[in-house]
């Protein structure tokens, strides 16, 4: 009997696990998972850091947003490196920079707001792993399995759960600066596994000029997909970084309890990413994305008007579930439209998502400082999701009529 992962929309066995390179897929997932863990590390540590350094709400928002922006910019760089030197070497270089940066920060100490921003830039290299892990997995799998492969590799988003669960508790035991050094241990272990398991795909494209790398930006579909990911991934990572601050500021939770609440939300969004890719393979990425955007808007509006902790937590979980499904759906569409430019498109789309996360996290901090609450930023992002839904309705028909896809592949 065929498994869930080995069936197409018509129920026939398609051999997902046999169609690619399983050790590389595992390596991509592990690398992505630990990289994401440290990318959002400043979020769970933010209450302790803010108390230690005397930061304002706006400074807290900027502190947790800088790694997101740095990761966004560096994703383009990594997208180019993937096509130039291959994803395995690009991933090794990026992971080594993160480990070295965290070790220096732990050894020297971070004692100022400027220091947290500098650390955030280093952590951006971890966020840029997105442009490495996804092409590494994608290029091993045929078009009919792109949603599954990209979804499984992208499930490394779950690393944000590890940060939310363990960083506050470790900070309570050893101090928040010690957590920076402790993170070097699992990162180093995963780097060794990555070197042993990962294998560059056989379809590595020939190096291109810088002008050729930017070629997809002349296509409106590239900008449209980037815009959708600004909402789905931007919402996911913006909330993952900001929820510890939200729960401690609004409900007076301890950093540890706020970490648990954040972990529940982030786990929901991470768990369903491969499901989003699989649903997109079966029903079409545009169809799944349309439902996602509507649910995101409704859930965030619900957060803005809910009063109790339970209702707010439930709305955030629903929002993160939808955002996780949306992330998987968008990356079912990207390789269908830009198969020959998947490395640089992963970087560009990932950059757009990172910019969205930076803007969302920053706006939450500014909203708290200027209005005393978070509702204005949440309502604005809900409106952005509805705007994206309107654009999706306009472009879906053209996509289905003009994109060249393999038989049985749905858009």
N, C-alpha and C positions, 0 to 999 in steps of 0.2 A: 504493500500500500504506500503510495507517495506521501511524503511528509508535507507540512505546511509550506516549507521553504522550497519544495521541489515541484510545486504545481503552478501552472499558468492559469489564466482566467477561465479557460475551458476545462480545467481539471486534469490535464494531461501532464505526466511526469516530464520535467524539463532538466533534471539533474543539476540544480544550482550548485551543490557542494562539489560536483565533479567538473563544473565548467570553468573553474578558476584555480587559484592557488591558496589553499586554506591557511598554511602557516603565515603567509603574508597578510591575509585578512586579520588573523589573530594579532600579529605584530602591529598592524595599523591601529587596531582597536586599543591595545594596551598603551601604545605610544600616545594616542590621542587622549585617552582617559587620564593618564597622569599629567599630561601637558595642561589639560583643562582644569585639573585639580589646582595647580599652582597659578593658572591664569586668573582665577577669581578669588585667590587666597586673601586678598586685602578686604573683600567683602565680609566674610565671617570674622576677620580680625578687627574690622572697623570700629566696633564699640570700644574695644580695649585700646586701640591705637588713638582714637579720638579723645578718650579720657586721659591717656598718658600725655598727649601732645597738645591738648586743649583746642581741638579743631571745631570750627563752626559747622552747621549743617551743610552749607554750600561747599566747604572744604572737604567734608566727608564724601559728598556726592562726587566731587571732582577726583578725589583720591581713588575711589573704586572704579571710576570711569576711564582713567588714563590707561590702564592696561588694555582696556577694550579698544581704545583708539589706536594705541601703539600696535596692537595685534592686527587691527584692520589695515594699517599702512604696510606692515611687514608681510601681510599675506600676499600682496602683489609681488613683493620681492621674492618670497618663497615660491610663488607660482612660476616666476621666471627661472629660479634655480632648479625647480623640479624638471623643467623642460631642458635645462642646460646640462645639469650634472646627474640627474636622476633623483627620484624621491628618496631612496635609501640614504644616499650621501647627504642630501639636503636635510633630512630628518636628524641624522647624526650630528651635523653641525649645529642645528638649532637647539637640540636638546643639551649639547655641551655648553652652549652659551648660557642657557637658563640655569644649569647646575652651578656653573662658575659664578654667575651673578648672585644667586641665592647664598652661596657659601661666603662670598665677600660681604654681602649685606649682614649676614649673621655674625661674621668675625669682627667687622668694624662697628656695626650697630647703626640703626636708623633713628635719628634723634630730632628730626625736624619735618615740617610739612613738605619742604622741598625734597627731602630725602625720600619720603614716601612716593613722590611723583617720579623721582629717578628710578626707584625700585619698580614702579609701575611700567616704565618703559622697558626694563629688562624682562618683566613678566609678559610683555607683549610678544616676545619671541615664542613663548609657550602658546599664546593664542593663535599665532601664525601657523601652528602645526596643522591647522585645518587645511591649508593649501598643500600640505604634504601627504597627510594620511588618506584623504579622499581620492586623489589621483592614484596613489599607490594601490589602493583597493580597486578603484574603478577600471583601470586599464587591464586588469586580469579577467574581467567578466564581460560577456556579450550584452548587447542592447536590452534583451528581454529580462536581464537580471540586474540592471543598473540600480533600480530602486532598492532591491534587497541588499546589494553589495554596499552601496553608498549609505544605506540606512544602518547596517551593522557596523561599519567603520565609524559612522557619525554618532553611534551610541556612546562613543567616548565622551559625549557631553555629560555622561553620568559621573565623570570626575568631579564635577561641581558638587555632587552629593557628598563625596569623600571630604572635600574641604569644609562643607557646612557641618558635617557630623563631627569631625575630629579636631579641626583647627581651634574652635573655642575651648574645648576641654583641655587640649594640650597647652593652650595659652594660659588657662587657669592654673595648671600645674607647674609650668616652667617659665612662663612669661611669653608674650607674643613674639619677641625677637627670636627666641629659641626655636619657634616653629619654622622659621625660615631655614635654619640649619637642618632641622629634622627632615624637612621635605627633600633634601638632597639624597637621602638614603633610598627611598623607593624610586626616585627618578633615576638614580644610577643603576639600580637593579633592572628596571625596565629598559634602559638604554642597552644593557648587555643582551637582554632577550631580543630586542629589536635587531641588533647586529647579527644575532644567530638565526632568527626566523625570517626576516624580511628579505625579499628578492625583487629586484627591479623587474617590472613587467617587460615582456618581449616587444611590445608595441611602442617603445619609447620613440617619440617624434624627433626629427632632425632639428638641431638648434635653429632659431629664427632671429632675425634682427629685432631691435627694440620696436621699430615701427610696426613690424608684423605682430609683435606681442600685443600691441594696442589696437590692432585691426578690429577685434570684436566690438570695440566701443563705437565703431561707425554703424553698428547694427542696432536698431531700436529694440530688438528682442533682448539683447544683452542688458540694456538699461532697464527694461521691464522686469526681467528676472532679478536683477540687482535690487530693484525697488521692492519686489515681493519679499526678498530675503532681509531687507532692511526692517521689515515689519516682523517676520516670523523669528528669525534668529536674533535680531536686535531686541525684540521683546523678551526672548528667552534669556539672553545673557545679561541684559539690563536688569531684569528682575533677579536673576541669580546673584548678581553682585550687590543689589540694593536691598533685598528682602531682610537681611539681618539688621540693617539700619531701620527699615520700616517697622519691624516687629518690636525692636527695643524702644524706638522713639514713640510709636503710637500706643503700644500696649504695656510698656514698661517691663518687657520680658528680660530675663538675664541673657547674656550672650550665648550661653549654652542652650537654653530653651529656644531662643530665636534661631539658633543653628539647626535644632531639630525641626522646627516649623519650616525653615527654608529647605532643608533636606527633603522633606515630604513633597514640597512643590517641585523642586528640581528633579527629584527621582521620577515623578510622574511624567515630566516633559522628556526626560532622557529615555525612559523605558519605551515610549511609543514611537520614537524616531524611526526604527526599522519597520514598525507596523505602518507608519505613514508611507514609507517607500514601497512596501509591499502592496498596500491599498492603491497607491498610485500606479504601480505596474498593472494591477488588475482592472482598475476603474478609470485611470487617467489622472495625471497630476493636477490638471486644471480643475477637475471636478472635486477632488479632495480639498484642494486649496480654497475653493470657494466656500465650502462649509466651514473650514478652519477659520477664515477671516471673520465670518459672521459670529462664530462662537467666541473668538477672542474679544471682539468689540463688546459683546453682551457681558462677558465675564468681568472685564475691566470696569465697565460701567457699574456692575454689581459691587465690585470692591469699593468704588468711590462713594456708594450710598449705604453700604452695610455698616452696622455699628458694632456687633459683637465679634470676638476673636474667631469663633467657630465659623460664622458666615463668611468672614473675610478670608480665612484659610481655605474654605471650600471653593470660593470664587477664584482664588489664586491657583489652586490645584487644577480647576477646570481650564483656566487660561493657559497654564503651562502644558497641560495635556494637548490642547489645541495647537499651541505653538510648536511642540515637538512633532506632531503629525505634519504640520506645515513645513517644517524644516526638511523632513523626509520627502514630502511631495515636490518641493522646489528642486531638490537635487535628483529627482527622477527626470525632471524636465531639462535640466542643464545639459547632461551628456547627450540627450536626444537631439538637441538643437546645435550643440557645439562639440561634437565628438572629436574633431581634429584639434580643438583648442581647449581641451578639458583642463589642462594644467593651469593656463593663465586665466581661464574663466572661473575655475575654482577660487583662484586668488582674488579676482575682481568681485565675484558674488560674495565671497567671504568678507572682503573688505567692506562692502556695502552693509552687510550684517553687523560687522563690528562698529561701523559709524553709527548705525541705528542704535546699538546697545550703548555707545558712549553718550549719544544725545538723550536717550531715555533715562539713563542713570543720573546724568547731570541735571536734567530737568526735574527729577524727583527731589534732588538736594536743593535746587533753587526754589522749587515750589514750597518745600518745608520751611526754608528760611524766609521767604517773602510773604507767604500766606498763613504759615503756621500749620499747614496740612499738605497731604500728598495728592488730594483729589484732582486739582487742576491738571497735573501732569498725566494722571491716569485717564482722564476724560479726553485729553488731547491725543493720547496714543490710541484710544478706542476709535476716535474720529479718523485717524490715519489708517487704521485697519479697514474701516468702511470705504475710504477713498481707494485703497488698494483693491477692494472687492469690486468697485465700479470699473476700475481699469481692467481687471481680469475678465469681466463680462464683455468688455469691448474687444479684447484681443483673442479670446479663446477660439472663436469661429475662424479667424484668419489663420491661427496656428494650425488648426486641424485640417485646413484646406491646403496649406502651403508647405508644411514641414514634411520632409522626406523621412519616413520611418520604416522599419522592417514590418513585415506582415504580422498582425496580431499585437503590435505595440500601440498602446493607447496614450493619448495626450490629455 
